[in-house]
Amino acid sequence: MMINLISTPIEIYGKTAANRVLFQPMEGCDGTSDGAVDELTLRRYLRFAEGAPGIIWFEATAVCNEGRANPRQLYINENTFDSFRDTVSRIKAKSMELHGFEPLIIVQLTHSGRYSKPHGIPEPIVAYRNELWEKGKEDQPFIVATDEYLDTIPAMYAKAAKLALEAGFDGMDVKCCHGYLFNEFLSAYNREGRYGGSLENRTRLYFDCIDAVKKAVGDKAFVTTRLNACDCFPYGYGFGVNKNEKIDLTETKQIIEKLSRKGIELVNITIGNPYLIPHINRPYSAKSPEDGNIGMKRVYDVTKEITSAFPDIKFVVSALSFEGENSVDYAEKLLSEGVGDIAGFGRMTFAYPTFYKDYIENGTPDKNKVCIRCSKCSELMRAGTVSGCVIRDSECYMPYYQKYVLKK
């Protein structure tokens, strides 16, 4: 069989990924109460290893307790360190045993900001008050982060990065997407102080944390980022949209230019907010407010504009799972056109973690196993329970869906 571009190795920061298939950071919300990897978490990542991806982008992992998006979100600290080290070791060992190579594993370090729901801290931490994002939550208390608190966050990222390095992760993602704290600051146009107003101020925390992580890991691991190119909310309520309500990537490109000057060689591009407008970054079929093909074109156009502007940076293209059994062929088409350098698969990894291995062995994924774009995995997350594929991994996750979604 002809070897496609997606199956060829790619070099990142002097390290080599065996192929250009990347499993995106999909939260299972299934860690322990103190943030360690638990049974379902480990099960998921060992299933991922069976699929032969060149890169596994490990799910959002908090750098502090108050930054956890749910009480079971992973949180790397001295008490949970051993579970991370064991998991990384077992992922690499299983991939080596089955496929003859170790995947590059990137940990997504995060502070969840307004989406934080940790134990014992009822008020989420926000960059500013946003009446659109807070619609329906007008009576919920929020804590607007002070400049003094924000000044302490880079040290949290540095500490987490050092632990992640010792645990065996190859790369560190300083997360800036999907409405979480750093992404929210990109639209803090009216905030006063050192972290609001100008683009320099709105990116200050983000870049300070990138610098802190780079210093913490040195040349022993690489630093990357998952970045919202645009939030796709009306002007004034999000980032990357102009007064004519059109996507405007002017500031996004300025951010990426500065990332490049800081030595960032890999950027994972995404858009939207999965809490409020999930169809934007995860186009889906059932009860979607728009045709999923419109969403796919939006992702294509944004990624194409950015990748064309920065030929020296490697980009991950997203939202591929929407194409179902044709998703690998579609990814190959995009990569061949220069729309991204690495193919990022999210929901498909929950539904059918061996889709790429089957593609290599059989020429196509099994249409009876692919993601059907129903968004039940997202429904589980929003219901406050563990997340996984209700349809294709029903024995494991249907009981949670019946208990926490259908009975509500």
C-alpha positions in Angstrom: 0.0 0.0 0.0 1.2 3.5 -0.8 2.5 5.3 2.2 0.5 8.6 2.6 1.9 11.8 4.0 0.0 11.2 7.3 2.0 8.1 7.9 5.4 9.7 7.4 7.6 10.7 10.4 7.8 14.4 11.3 10.5 16.2 13.4 9.4 18.4 16.2 12.0 20.3 18.3 14.6 17.8 17.3 12.4 14.8 18.3 10.8 12.5 15.8 7.1 11.5 15.8 6.7 8.2 14.0 3.7 9.5 12.0 1.5 12.6 11.8 -1.5 11.3 13.7 -2.1 13.1 16.9 -4.6 12.2 19.6 -6.1 15.5 20.9 -6.4 16.3 24.7 -9.8 14.8 25.5 -10.8 15.0 29.1 -12.2 11.9 30.7 -13.0 13.7 34.0 -12.1 10.4 35.7 -9.1 11.1 37.9 -9.1 10.7 41.7 -10.3 13.4 44.0 -6.8 14.6 44.5 -6.0 14.7 40.8 -4.2 11.4 40.2 -4.6 9.1 37.2 -7.4 6.6 38.1 -8.5 3.3 36.6 -10.6 4.7 33.8 -7.9 7.2 32.9 -5.3 4.5 32.5 -7.6 2.3 30.6 -8.2 5.1 28.1 -4.5 5.9 27.5 -3.6 2.3 27.1 -6.3 2.0 24.5 -4.8 5.1 22.8 -1.5 3.4 22.7 -3.1 0.5 20.8 -4.0 2.9 18.0 -0.4 3.7 17.0 -0.5 7.6 17.0 2.8 9.4 16.6 1.7 12.0 19.2 -0.6 11.8 22.2 -1.6 15.2 23.6 -2.4 14.3 27.2 -5.5 15.8 28.5 -5.9 19.1 30.5 -3.9 18.8 33.7 -4.3 21.5 36.4 -1.4 23.3 37.9 -3.3 24.2 41.1 -6.4 23.0 42.9 -8.4 26.2 42.3 -7.8 25.8 38.6 -9.4 22.3 38.2 -12.4 22.2 35.8 -14.1 19.5 37.8 -13.4 17.6 41.0 -11.9 14.7 39.1 -9.7 16.7 36.7 -6.1 15.6 36.7 -3.8 17.7 38.8 -0.1 17.1 38.8 1.6 17.6 42.2 3.9 15.8 44.6 1.1 13.5 45.8 -0.1 12.5 42.3 3.3 12.4 40.6 3.8 8.7 40.7 0.5 8.0 38.9 1.6 10.3 36.0 5.0 8.7 35.8 3.5 5.2 35.8 1.0 6.2 33.1 3.5 7.7 30.7 5.8 4.8 31.1 3.1 2.3 30.4 1.8 4.2 27.3 5.3 4.2 25.8 6.0 0.6 26.7 2.7 -0.6 25.2 3.3 1.3 22.0 6.8 0.0 21.7 5.6 -3.5 22.2 2.8 -3.3 19.7 4.2 -0.9 17.1 8.0 -0.6 17.6 8.0 3.1 18.6 7.2 5.4 21.5 4.7 8.2 20.8 5.7 11.7 21.8 3.5 12.6 24.8 2.6 16.3 25.5 0.9 17.3 28.7 -1.6 20.1 28.6 -1.0 22.3 31.6 -4.0 24.4 32.5 -5.8 26.8 34.8 -9.5 26.5 34.0 -10.4 30.0 35.2 -14.2 30.6 35.0 -14.8 26.9 34.4 -13.0 25.8 37.6 -15.1 23.6 39.9 -12.6 22.3 42.5 -13.3 21.0 45.9 -14.0 23.6 48.6 -13.8 26.7 46.3 -17.3 27.5 45.1 -16.5 30.7 43.1 -14.8 30.3 39.7 -11.9 32.6 39.0 -12.5 34.9 36.0 -10.5 37.4 34.0 -13.5 39.8 33.8 -17.2 39.7 34.0 -18.8 38.7 30.7 -22.6 39.0 30.6 -22.8 36.7 27.5 -20.7 33.9 29.0 -22.5 34.3 32.3 -26.1 34.3 30.9 -28.2 32.1 33.1 -25.6 32.3 35.9 -26.3 35.9 37.0 -26.7 34.8 40.6 -23.5 32.7 40.7 -20.6 34.4 42.5 -17.4 34.9 40.6 -14.0 36.0 41.7 -12.3 38.4 39.4 -8.6 37.5 39.6 -6.4 40.2 41.0 -3.2 41.2 39.4 -1.4 40.0 42.6 -2.9 36.5 42.2 -2.1 36.4 38.5 1.5 37.3 39.4 1.8 34.0 41.3 0.6 31.7 38.4 3.8 31.5 36.4 5.5 29.8 39.4 2.7 27.3 39.5 3.3 26.4 35.8 7.0 26.1 36.4 6.5 23.7 39.3 4.0 21.6 37.3 6.3 21.5 34.3 9.2 20.3 36.4 7.1 17.4 37.7 5.8 16.6 34.2 9.4 16.5 32.9 10.4 14.1 35.7 7.3 12.0 34.9 8.5 11.5 31.3 6.5 13.9 29.2 8.2 15.0 26.0 6.4 18.3 25.7 4.5 20.9 27.7 1.4 22.7 26.4 0.6 26.0 28.0 -3.1 25.9 27.2 -4.8 29.0 25.8 -8.1 27.9 24.4 -11.8 27.2 24.8 -12.6 29.9 27.3 -10.2 28.9 30.0 -8.2 31.5 31.9 -5.4 32.4 29.4 -7.9 32.4 26.5 -10.4 34.5 28.4 -7.7 37.1 29.0 -7.3 37.5 25.2 -10.6 39.3 25.2 -10.1 41.3 28.5 -10.3 44.6 26.5 -11.8 46.6 29.3 -10.0 45.2 32.2 -7.8 47.7 34.0 -4.2 47.0 35.3 -1.3 45.0 33.9 -3.4 42.2 32.4 -6.1 44.0 30.5 -6.6 46.5 27.7 -3.7 46.3 25.2 -2.7 43.1 23.4 0.6 43.2 25.3 -1.3 43.3 28.6 -3.9 40.7 27.5 -1.2 38.2 26.6 1.1 39.0 29.5 0.1 36.1 31.7 0.2 33.6 28.8 3.6 34.6 27.7 4.9 34.8 31.3 3.8 31.3 31.8 5.4 30.1 28.6 8.7 31.7 29.6 8.4 30.1 33.1 7.8 26.7 31.7 10.6 27.0 29.1 13.0 28.0 31.9 11.8 25.1 34.1 12.4 22.4 31.5 15.3 23.8 29.6 16.3 21.7 26.6 15.0 18.5 28.2 11.5 18.9 26.9 9.8 21.2 24.4 7.1 23.8 25.0 4.1 24.2 22.8 0.5 25.5 23.0 -3.1 24.9 22.1 -4.4 28.2 21.0 -7.8 29.6 20.1 -7.4 31.4 16.8 -10.9 33.0 17.5 -13.6 32.6 20.0 -16.5 33.1 17.5 -18.6 35.2 19.9 -20.0 38.6 19.0 -17.5 41.5 19.1 -16.7 42.5 22.7 -17.5 39.1 24.2 -14.7 37.1 22.8 -11.4 37.2 20.9 -10.8 37.2 17.2 -14.0 38.8 15.8 -14.2 42.3 14.5 -17.0 44.9 14.8 -18.6 43.6 11.6 -19.0 40.2 13.4 -16.5 38.6 11.1 -13.6 36.4 12.1 -10.5 38.6 12.2 -7.1 36.8 12.8 -5.0 40.0 13.0 -4.2 39.7 16.7 -4.0 35.9 16.4 -1.2 36.3 13.9 0.6 38.8 16.2 0.4 36.3 19.0 1.8 33.5 16.8 4.6 35.8 15.5 5.6 36.4 19.1 5.4 32.6 19.9 7.7 32.0 17.0 10.2 34.5 18.4 10.1 32.6 21.7 11.1 29.4 19.9 7.7 27.8 19.7 7.7 25.4 16.7 4.4 23.7 17.1 0.9 25.2 17.6 -2.3 23.3 18.0 -5.0 25.5 16.5 -8.6 25.4 17.6 -11.6 27.8 17.8 -14.8 28.3 19.8 -15.9 27.4 23.3 -17.2 23.8 24.0 -19.3 25.0 27.0 -21.4 27.6 25.1 -21.0 26.9 21.4 -19.7 23.3 21.1 -20.6 23.1 17.4 -17.9 25.5 16.6 -14.9 23.4 17.6 -16.6 20.0 17.4 -19.1 20.1 14.5 -21.8 17.5 15.2 -25.0 16.2 13.7 -27.7 15.7 16.3 -29.6 18.9 17.2 -26.7 21.1 16.0 -27.6 24.8 15.5 -25.9 24.7 12.1 -24.9 22.2 9.4 -21.7 20.5 10.5 -20.2 21.1 7.0 -20.4 24.8 7.6 -18.4 24.3 10.8 -15.9 22.2 9.0 -15.4 24.9 6.4 -14.9 27.5 9.1 -12.1 25.3 10.7 -10.6 24.8 7.3 -10.6 28.5 6.4 -9.1 29.6 9.7 -6.4 26.9 9.7 -5.5 27.6 6.1 -5.1 31.3 6.7 -2.9 30.8 9.7 -0.7 28.0 8.2 -0.2 30.0 5.0 1.1 32.9 7.1 3.6 30.9 9.1 5.3 28.3 6.9 8.1 27.8 9.5 5.7 26.7 12.2 4.1 23.2 12.4 0.4 23.3 13.0 -2.1 20.7 14.2 -5.4 20.8 12.3 -8.5 19.9 14.3 -12.2 18.8 14.0 -11.4 15.8 11.8 -13.6 13.3 13.5 -16.7 14.8 11.9 -15.7 13.1 8.7 -16.2 9.6 10.2 -14.9 6.7 8.1 -13.4 9.3 5.7 -11.6 11.2 8.4 -8.1 9.9 7.7 -8.4 10.4 4.0 -9.7 13.9 4.7 -6.8 14.6 7.0 -4.4 13.4 4.3 -6.0 15.8 1.8 -5.6 18.8 4.2 -1.9 17.9 5.0 -1.2 17.5 1.3 -2.7 20.9 0.6 -0.5 22.4 3.4 -3.5 23.1 5.7 -1.7 21.9 8.8 1.2 19.6 9.3 -0.2 17.2 11.8 -3.7 15.6 12.0 -5.5 16.0 15.3 -8.3 13.6 16.2 -10.4 14.1 19.3 -13.8 12.4 19.6 -12.7 9.6 17.3 -10.1 8.5 19.9 -12.9 7.9 22.5 -15.1 6.0 20.0 -12.5 4.0 18.1 -8.9 4.4 19.4 -7.5 1.9 16.8 -9.0 3.7 13.7 -5.5 4.7 12.4 -4.0 1.2 12.9 -7.0 -0.3 11.1 -6.5 2.3 8.3 -2.9 1.2 7.9 -3.7 -2.4 7.9 -7.0 -2.4 5.9 -6.9 0.8 3.9 -9.9 2.3 5.7 -11.3 2.5 9.2 -14.3 0.3 10.1 -17.4 2.4 9.4 -19.2 0.4 12.1 -16.8 1.7 14.8 -16.2 5.4 13.9 -17.5 8.4 15.9 -21.1 9.2 14.9 -20.9 12.9 15.9 -23.7 12.6 18.5 -21.9 14.6 21.2 -22.9 12.3 24.0 -19.4 12.4 25.3 -19.8 16.1 25.8 -23.2 15.6 27.4 -21.5 13.3 30.0 -19.0 16.0 30.8 -21.6 18.7 31.1 -23.6 16.4 33.4 -20.6 16.3 35.8 -19.6 12.7 35.4 -16.9 10.8 33.5 -16.7 11.2 29.8 -16.3 8.6 27.0 -18.1 7.1 24.0 -21.6 6.1 25.0 -22.2 4.4 21.6 -19.0 2.6 20.7 -17.8 1.9 24.3 -21.3 1.4 25.7 -20.4 -1.3 28.2 -18.2 1.2 30.0 -20.1 4.5 29.5 -23.8 3.8 28.9 -24.4 3.2 32.6 -23.1 6.8 33.3 -25.2 8.2 30.5 -28.3 6.5 31.8 -27.7 7.6 35.4 -26.5 11.2 34.9 -28.0 12.3 31.6 -31.2 10.4 30.9 -32.5 10.5 34.4 -32.1 14.3 34.8 
